[in-house]
Amino acid sequence: MLSRPLRGDAPEVADYFVEEVLGDLDGELRSFLEATAVVETFTAELAAVLSEAGAVTALIDRLLRLTVLAGPDTADPPRYHYPPLLREFLLGRLREGGPDREEQLHRRAADWFAARQEPLLALRHAVRGGETACTTGVLRRCGMQLVLDGRADAVRQVMGELPAALRSVPTVRMLIAAAELSCGDPSAAVIVPSVDAGESDVDRRWRHGIELHTALRRGGIAEALDGAGAALRGLSEEEQLDTYALLEAATAELYIGRLDQAEATARLAGDLARAIGARAAELQAEAVLATSVLFRGRLRDAIVAGAALEHRWHEFDEPDNPFFEVTRVWRFWAPYEGMQTIDEAQTLHTAARVIADGGETAIARGLQGMRGLLEADRSADPREAAVRLLDTLTPRDDLPLPPHWYAMMAPFAVHAFDRLGEPTLRDRFITDMEDALGDTGDVLVLRAIAAVHDRRDGIARGALASVLEGATPCLLPASMIDAWLVEAELDVHDGEPDRAQLALATALALAEPEDHVRRIAEAGPVVSRLLAARATAGARTHFADRVRERLAAAGVLVEEELTQRERIVLSALSRNATLRQIAQQEYISPNTVKTHVRNIYRKLGVSDRDGVTAAAQALGLL
């Protein structure tokens, strides 16, 4: 009785095939059967390569007539295959002759599949081809092609079939490291071989790519870029390794704020990725470019680039690439800053998925910070919300994120700390930002925002001076909007409404090209009152009207209406009537007139008669 389940190498099954199948076949046909059994399916061309037989078509016809071979299928060219039990039996016979012939056949198959751009099949046969195959370019090129195409998981599975002895081969170790890193596991970097005198230029380039890939997840990015140096200049004869190394270099340059270099390197990596059909790598290169656009403050272009990138992702059948997934969340920032209609729930869902995946630890932490920022005002526990912001938005060397990301988020975080009533945590956050960003204008603006909130106006003006003069540049152009908004509030505190309106007009002019509405909303009630006054031409533009509409819709801007009595007093003020004359005209006391005047000044955001007349004319109140 046959054993269950049936296996092709079971004695009773083997005996059957020996007697009923091989018994009537000559040596050439038996050799053909064994040689072609190493692949699941084969064409006539592949059969000729594996068997080295001359009349392959005649051999296939004979096997078909004997019903030993199944096929052909509908592919072009047609493919054939053996029944599973028979193939298992033939592979067993092949192994009985020792490993050399089987490994040689797998190497032939790997070369054939690699030449026809079937990298997964080529890789599967390469890992079964023994140590010789593992040191060839087939394994390196095909394995990295799969990594660059978003199929690093498949590479991990195939490499898991290797015996322990072969996993120590340098080519294998580096391929496993690249695949594990692409799946979000930085611990794989410990298996990268160290430099030795016999390292080839190709392997050296590959190793630098892995070191950059590791640094992006564990820190030390600048050092890894410096270490790569000249090794990344020019191109080698292996496009897959060039694409990988340049792609990681472009991302690394983005992560340390070198936007010009990041864009140039990403364009080159993208061109190489398109040439070899590596979809995930092409998406990552385009994502670096789109993110650089965002970090440069070009919000409108970032929205357009993000939509185009999303379309490409769907067009490519949604290949797996963690960096692209994250930039889908980052691109949400442009409409967020513009206070446009956004699908916040979908954005938070995408962020939650990246966080839950657990692979991209640094980026997951950054996304937790973004979520904390969005949800801070809805928290039932202000202290807990502030601690969460500090824990997730404070820069960390071992969990790197681009400096522009921090500069982009930081002013909104500072305002959030103030709304939550946590100045101590806010000041710790600013100090940590200074450690990460250095002596940039963005950090000085953060200090000014905090100081003006605390009514430490002298400190705020001292922090702003070099920024407004242009002596201390900012990473983000939008930081200058925040600087002028703080300046406007300081001018109000100093009783200088005209200067305040001029500062507001400057901020509005800087905000208009890229629709930076939320920064104005976050600036607080003093700026809101200035905006509501419409006292200067700069505050009466179409953009200023749009800002007021969005702020009013969000409940940020509440324009206080003048009472009927205040309108009468305003009219008298515009005719240069004295307070005593107004009191006599309206049969009220001078003190009551003074109260009405103070209310008018407050509601219109001015502090003298000239300002009140200009504001009243702008508002159509006269």
C-alpha positions in Angstrom: 0.0 0.0 0.0 1.4 3.4 -1.0 2.3 5.9 1.8 0.2 9.0 2.3 0.8 11.7 1.3 2.5 10.5 -1.8 6.1 11.7 -2.4 8.1 11.3 -5.6 11.1 10.0 -3.6 9.2 7.4 -1.7 10.6 3.9 -2.5 7.3 2.5 -3.8 6.8 5.6 -6.1 10.4 5.5 -7.2 10.1 1.8 -8.1 7.0 2.6 -10.2 8.7 5.4 -12.2 11.8 3.3 -12.8 9.8 0.4 -14.2 7.0 2.2 -16.0 8.6 5.5 -17.1 12.4 5.1 -17.4 12.4 1.5 -18.4 11.6 2.2 -22.1 13.7 5.3 -22.4 17.2 5.6 -23.7 20.1 7.3 -21.9 19.7 10.6 -23.9 16.1 10.9 -22.9 16.7 10.0 -19.3 19.4 12.6 -19.1 17.1 15.2 -20.7 14.4 14.4 -18.1 16.8 14.9 -15.2 18.3 18.1 -16.6 15.0 19.8 -17.3 13.5 18.8 -13.9 15.5 21.5 -12.1 13.0 24.1 -13.3 9.2 24.1 -12.7 8.5 24.9 -16.3 10.7 25.2 -19.4 10.6 26.3 -23.0 12.4 24.5 -25.8 15.2 27.1 -25.6 15.7 26.6 -21.9 15.6 22.8 -22.3 18.4 23.1 -24.9 20.5 25.2 -22.4 20.0 22.8 -19.5 20.3 19.4 -21.4 22.8 20.5 -24.1 20.9 18.2 -26.4 20.7 18.9 -30.1 17.3 17.7 -31.2 15.3 19.2 -28.3 12.0 19.5 -30.2 12.1 15.8 -31.1 12.8 14.9 -27.5 9.9 17.0 -26.2 7.6 15.4 -28.8 8.6 11.9 -27.7 7.9 12.7 -24.0 4.5 14.3 -25.0 3.5 11.1 -26.8 4.5 9.1 -23.8 2.4 11.4 -21.6 5.4 11.9 -19.4 5.5 15.6 -20.2 2.5 18.1 -19.8 2.0 21.0 -22.1 2.4 23.1 -24.0 0.6 26.0 -22.3 -0.7 29.2 -23.9 2.4 31.3 -23.2 4.6 32.6 -26.0 7.0 30.7 -26.3 5.1 27.7 -24.9 6.2 26.1 -21.7 6.2 22.5 -20.5 6.3 20.9 -17.1 6.4 17.5 -15.4 3.7 16.2 -13.1 4.7 17.0 -9.5 5.4 13.4 -8.4 7.5 12.7 -11.4 9.5 15.9 -11.0 10.2 15.1 -7.4 11.4 11.7 -8.4 13.7 13.1 -11.1 15.2 15.6 -8.7 15.9 12.8 -6.3 17.7 10.8 -9.1 19.7 13.9 -9.9 20.8 14.4 -6.3 21.9 10.8 -6.1 24.7 11.6 -8.6 26.2 14.2 -6.2 25.6 18.0 -5.9 27.9 19.1 -8.7 25.6 18.4 -11.6 22.5 19.8 -9.9 24.2 23.0 -8.9 25.6 23.4 -12.4 22.1 23.1 -13.8 20.7 25.6 -11.4 23.5 28.0 -12.4 22.6 27.6 -16.1 18.9 28.2 -15.2 19.9 31.3 -13.2 21.9 32.8 -16.1 19.0 32.1 -18.5 16.3 33.7 -16.4 18.5 36.7 -15.6 19.1 37.3 -19.3 15.3 37.4 -19.8 14.6 39.8 -17.0 13.0 37.3 -14.7 14.9 38.2 -11.5 12.9 36.2 -9.0 13.3 32.9 -10.9 17.0 33.7 -11.5 17.5 34.4 -7.8 15.8 31.1 -6.8 18.1 29.1 -9.0 21.2 31.2 -8.1 20.9 30.3 -4.4 20.6 26.6 -5.3 23.7 26.8 -7.5 26.3 26.5 -4.8 29.0 28.9 -3.7 30.2 29.6 -7.2 26.8 31.0 -8.2 26.6 33.0 -5.0 29.7 34.9 -5.9 28.5 35.8 -9.4 26.8 38.9 -10.6 23.6 37.1 -11.2 22.7 36.8 -7.6 23.7 40.4 -7.0 22.0 42.0 -9.9 18.7 40.0 -9.7 18.5 40.2 -5.9 18.9 44.0 -6.0 16.5 44.3 -8.9 13.9 42.8 -6.7 14.8 45.0 -3.8 14.5 48.1 -6.0 11.2 46.9 -7.4 9.7 46.7 -4.0 9.9 43.0 -3.5 12.5 42.8 -0.7 10.2 40.3 1.1 10.6 37.9 -1.7 14.4 38.2 -1.5 14.3 37.5 2.2 12.3 34.4 1.6 14.5 33.0 -1.1 17.7 33.8 0.8 16.2 32.0 3.8 16.6 28.7 1.8 20.4 29.0 1.8 22.4 26.7 4.1 24.3 28.5 6.9 27.7 27.9 5.3 26.7 29.9 2.2 25.2 32.8 4.2 28.7 33.9 5.1 29.6 34.6 1.5 30.1 38.4 1.1 27.7 38.8 -1.8 25.0 36.9 0.1 25.5 38.9 3.3 25.2 42.2 1.5 22.1 41.1 -0.4 20.4 40.0 2.8 21.4 43.3 4.5 19.9 45.3 1.7 16.7 43.3 1.7 16.3 43.5 5.5 16.9 47.2 5.5 14.4 47.7 2.8 11.9 45.8 5.0 12.7 48.2 7.8 15.2 46.1 9.9 18.3 48.1 10.6 19.8 45.3 12.7 20.7 43.6 9.5 23.5 46.0 9.0 25.7 44.1 11.5 26.3 41.4 8.9 27.8 43.7 6.3 31.4 42.7 5.6 34.2 45.0 6.6 36.5 46.5 4.1 39.4 44.4 3.0 42.1 44.8 0.4 40.4 42.5 -2.1 37.1 44.3 -2.2 36.0 45.1 -5.7 34.8 48.6 -6.8 31.3 47.2 -7.3 31.2 45.6 -3.8 32.6 48.8 -2.3 29.8 50.8 -3.9 27.2 48.4 -2.7 28.6 48.4 0.9 28.5 52.2 0.9 24.8 52.1 -0.2 24.1 49.7 2.7 25.9 51.9 5.2 23.8 54.9 4.0 20.7 52.8 4.2 21.6 51.9 7.8 22.4 55.4 8.8 19.0 56.6 7.6 17.5 54.4 10.2 20.0 54.5 13.0 21.8 57.9 12.7 25.3 58.9 11.6 24.1 60.1 8.1 26.7 62.8 7.6 29.5 60.5 8.5 28.2 57.8 6.2 28.0 60.3 3.3 31.5 61.5 4.0 32.7 57.9 4.1 31.2 57.1 0.8 32.8 60.1 -0.8 34.4 59.4 -4.2 33.0 55.8 -4.2 29.7 57.2 -5.4 31.1 59.3 -8.2 30.6 57.9 -11.7 28.8 54.7 -12.6 29.8 51.0 -12.5 28.9 48.3 -14.9 26.0 47.1 -12.7 23.0 49.4 -13.0 21.1 47.9 -10.0 23.9 48.7 -7.6 24.4 52.2 -9.0 20.7 52.8 -8.6 20.6 51.5 -5.0 23.7 53.5 -3.9 22.6 56.7 -5.5 19.0 56.4 -4.2 20.3 56.0 -0.6 22.7 58.9 -1.1 19.9 61.1 -2.4 17.7 60.3 0.6 20.6 60.8 3.0 21.4 64.2 1.5 17.7 65.1 2.0 17.9 64.0 5.6 20.8 66.3 6.4 19.3 69.3 4.6 21.4 69.3 1.4 18.5 69.9 -0.9 20.4 70.8 -4.0 22.6 67.7 -3.9 19.6 65.5 -3.0 17.7 66.7 -6.0 20.6 66.2 -8.4 21.4 62.7 -7.1 17.7 61.7 -7.0 17.3 62.7 -10.7 20.2 60.5 -11.6 18.9 57.6 -9.5 15.4 58.0 -11.0 16.8 57.9 -14.6 18.7 54.7 -13.7 15.6 53.2 -12.1 13.5 53.8 -15.1 16.1 52.3 -17.4 16.1 49.0 -15.4 12.3 49.0 -14.7 12.7 49.3 -10.9 9.3 50.8 -10.0 9.7 51.2 -6.3 13.1 52.8 -6.7 11.7 55.2 -9.3 9.0 56.2 -6.9 11.4 56.8 -4.1 13.6 59.1 -6.3 10.5 61.0 -7.3 9.4 61.2 -3.7 12.8 62.7 -2.7 12.2 65.4 -5.3 8.6 66.0 -4.2 9.7 66.2 -0.5 12.5 68.7 -1.4 9.9 70.9 -3.1 7.8 70.8 0.2 10.9 71.6 2.3 11.7 74.5 0.1 8.3 76.0 1.0 6.7 75.6 -2.4 3.4 74.3 -1.1 1.5 74.6 -4.4 4.1 72.7 -6.3 4.2 70.1 -3.5 0.5 69.5 -3.9 0.8 69.0 -7.7 3.9 66.8 -7.3 2.2 64.7 -4.6 -0.9 64.1 -6.8 1.4 63.1 -9.8 3.3 60.8 -7.5 0.2 59.2 -6.2 -1.0 58.6 -9.7 2.3 56.9 -10.6 2.1 54.7 -7.5 -1.3 53.3 -8.6 -0.1 53.0 -12.2 2.8 50.9 -10.9 0.4 48.5 -9.1 1.3 50.1 -5.7 4.8 48.6 -5.1 6.1 48.5 -1.6 8.4 51.4 -0.6 8.3 52.7 3.0 9.7 56.1 2.1 7.0 56.7 -0.5 4.4 55.7 2.0 5.7 58.2 4.5 5.8 61.0 1.9 2.1 60.4 1.3 1.6 61.7 4.8 4.2 64.5 4.6 2.4 65.9 1.5 -0.7 66.4 3.6 1.2 69.3 5.2 0.7 71.6 2.2 -3.1 71.8 2.4 -2.9 71.7 6.2 -0.8 74.9 6.2 -3.2 76.5 3.7 -6.2 75.6 6.0 -7.7 74.0 2.9 -10.3 71.2 3.0 -8.3 68.0 3.7 -9.2 64.4 4.6 -7.6 64.5 8.0 -9.1 61.1 8.9 -7.4 59.4 5.9 -4.1 61.1 6.6 -4.2 59.9 10.2 -5.1 56.4 9.0 -2.2 56.3 6.6 0.1 57.6 9.4 -1.2 54.9 11.8 -0.6 52.2 9.3 3.1 53.2 8.8 3.4 53.4 12.6 1.9 50.0 13.2 4.1 48.4 10.5 7.0 49.0 12.9 9.7 49.0 10.3 10.6 52.7 9.8 11.1 53.5 13.5 12.4 57.1 13.0 9.7 58.0 10.6 7.0 56.3 12.7 8.0 58.5 15.6 7.8 61.6 13.5 4.3 60.6 12.3 3.3 60.1 15.9 4.5 63.7 16.5 2.3 64.9 13.6 -0.7 63.1 15.0 0.0 64.5 18.4 0.1 68.0 16.9 -3.2 67.6 15.1 -4.9 66.2 18.1 -3.4 68.3 20.9 -6.3 70.8 21.2 -8.8 67.9 21.4 -6.9 66.1 24.3 -8.7 65.7 27.6 -5.4 65.9 29.4 -3.3 69.0 28.3 -0.2 67.8 30.3 -0.3 64.4 28.7 -0.7 66.0 25.2 2.3 68.3 25.8 4.5 65.4 27.0 3.5 63.4 23.9 4.6 66.3 21.7 7.9 66.6 23.5 8.5 62.8 23.3 7.7 62.5 19.5 8.8 65.9 18.0 12.1 66.4 19.8 15.0 65.5 17.5 17.0 62.4 18.3 20.3 61.4 16.8 19.5 57.7 16.7 16.1 58.2 15.0 17.0 60.7 12.3 14.5 62.9 10.3 15.3 65.8 8.0 16.0 69.1 9.6 13.5 70.8 7.4 10.8 68.5 8.8 11.6 69.8 12.3 11.7 73.4 11.2 8.4 72.9 9.4 6.7 71.4 12.5 8.4 73.5 15.2 6.5 76.8 15.2 3.1 75.0 15.4 4.5 72.8 18.2 5.6 76.0 20.2 2.1 77.5 19.8 0.6 74.2 20.9 2.7 74.1 24.0 1.5 77.6 24.9 -2.2 76.7 24.3 -1.7 73.7 26.5 -0.2 75.8 29.2 3.2 74.1 29.3 6.0 76.8 29.0 8.6 74.6 30.7 8.2 71.8 28.2 8.0 74.4 25.4 11.4 75.8 26.4 12.9 72.3 26.6 11.6 71.6 23.1 13.2 74.8 21.7 16.5 74.0 23.3 16.5 70.6 21.7 15.6 72.1 18.4 18.5 74.5 18.7 20.8 71.5 19.3 19.5 69.8 16.2 19.2 72.8 13.8 22.1 74.9 15.0 22.3 78.7 14.8 19.5 79.1 12.2 17.0 81.9 11.9 14.2 79.3 12.5 15.4 78.7 16.0 15.6 82.4 16.8 12.0 82.8 15.5 10.9 80.0 17.9 12.5 81.8 20.8 10.8 85.0 19.7 7.4 83.3 19.5 7.8 82.0 23.0 9.1 85.3 24.4 6.2 87.4 22.9 3.7 84.9 24.4 5.4 85.4 27.8 5.4 89.3 27.3 9.2 89.3 27.4 9.2 91.8 24.5 12.9 92.8 24.8 14.0 89.2 24.5 11.7 88.7 21.5 13.0 91.7 19.7 16.6 90.7 20.4 16.0 87.2 18.9 14.3 88.7 15.8 16.7 91.4 15.0 19.3 89.4 13.0 16.5 87.4 11.3 14.6 90.4 10.0 17.9 92.1 8.9 18.9 88.9 6.9 22.0 88.3 8.9 20.8 84.9 10.2 19.2 82.9 7.4 16.3 80.5 7.9 16.1 76.9 6.6 12.5 77.4 5.7 11.3 80.5 3.8 8.0 80.3 5.8 9.9 81.1 9.0 10.1 84.7 7.8 6.3 84.8 7.9 6.4 83.9 11.5 9.1 86.4 12.2 7.0 89.3 10.7 3.9 88.2 12.6 5.8 88.3 15.9 7.1 91.7 14.9 3.6 92.9 14.3 2.5 91.8 17.7 5.5 93.5 19.3 4.6 96.8 17.5 1.1 96.6 19.0 2.5 96.1 22.4 4.7 99.2 21.8 1.7 101.3 20.8 2.8 101.5 17.1 -0.2 100.4 15.1 1.1 101.7 11.8 4.3 99.7 12.1 2.2 96.8 13.2 0.1 97.0 10.1 3.2 97.3 8.0 4.7 94.2 9.6 1.4 92.3 9.0 1.3 93.4 5.4 4.8 92.1 5.0 3.8 88.8 6.5 0.8 88.6 4.2 2.9 89.3 1.1 5.3 86.5 2.1 2.4 84.1 2.8 0.4 84.7 -0.3 2.5 82.9 -3.0 2.3 79.6 -1.2 -1.0 80.1 0.7 0.5 80.0 4.2 -2.8 80.7 6.0 -2.4 78.6 9.2 0.8 80.4 10.4 -1.4 83.6 10.5 -4.1 81.7 12.4 -1.6 80.4 14.9 -0.2 83.8 15.6 -2.9 84.6 18.1 -5.6 87.3 18.9 -3.4 90.4 18.5 -2.6 89.5 14.8 -6.3 88.5 14.3 -7.4 91.9 15.4 -4.9 93.6 13.1 -6.1 91.4 10.2 -9.7 92.2 11.0 -9.1 96.0 10.9 -8.1 96.1 7.2 -6.3 99.3 8.0 -3.8 99.2 5.2 -3.8 98.3 1.6 -1.7 95.2 2.4 -4.5 94.0 4.6 -7.2 94.6 2.0 -5.8 92.3 -0.8 -7.7 89.3 -2.2 -5.4 87.0 -0.3 -6.0 88.9 2.9 -9.8 88.4 2.3 -9.2 84.7 1.7 -7.2 84.4 4.9 -10.0 86.1 6.9 -12.6 83.8 5.3 -10.7 80.7 6.3 -9.9 81.9 9.7 -13.5 82.9 10.3 -14.7 79.5 9.0 -12.3 77.8 11.5 -13.6 80.0 14.3 -10.1 81.7 14.7 -11.1 85.1 13.5 -14.1 86.8 15.2 -14.6 90.3 14.0 -16.2 92.3 16.7 -19.0 94.6 15.4 -19.1 98.2 16.6 -22.2 99.2 18.6 -24.5 101.9 17.3 -23.1 104.4 19.9 -19.5 103.4 18.9 -20.3 104.1 15.3 -21.5 107.6 16.2 -18.4 108.3 18.3 -16.2 106.9 15.4 -17.9 109.3 12.9 -17.3 112.2 15.3 -13.6 111.2 15.7 -13.2 111.2 11.9 -14.4 114.9 11.8 -11.7 115.7 14.4 -14.2 116.4 17.2 -12.7 116.5 20.7 -13.8 114.1 23.4 -15.6 117.0 25.2 -17.5 117.9 22.1 -18.5 114.3 21.5 -19.7 114.1 25.2 -21.8 117.2 24.8 -23.2 116.1 21.5 -24.3 112.7 22.8 -25.2 113.9 26.3 -22.8 111.5 28.0 -19.8 111.9 30.3 -16.3 112.4 29.0 -15.3 109.1 30.8 -18.0 107.2 28.9 -16.6 108.7 25.6 -13.2 107.5 26.6 -14.5 104.0 27.2 -16.1 104.0 23.7 -12.9 105.3 22.1 -10.9 102.5 23.8 -13.4 99.9 22.6 -13.2 101.3 19.0 -9.3 101.3 19.1 -9.3 97.7 20.4 -11.9 96.4 17.8 -10.1 98.1 14.9 -6.6 97.2 16.1 -5.3 100.8 16.1 -4.1 103.3 18.8 -4.6 106.8 17.4 -7.0 109.0 15.4 -5.1 108.7 12.1 -5.2 104.9 12.4 -8.9 104.8 13.4 -9.9 107.0 10.5 -8.0 104.8 8.0 -9.4 101.7 9.5 -12.9 103.1 9.5 -12.6 104.1 5.8 -11.2 100.6 5.0 -14.1 99.0 6.7 -16.7 101.2 5.0 -17.9 102.6 8.4 -17.8 106.3 7.4 
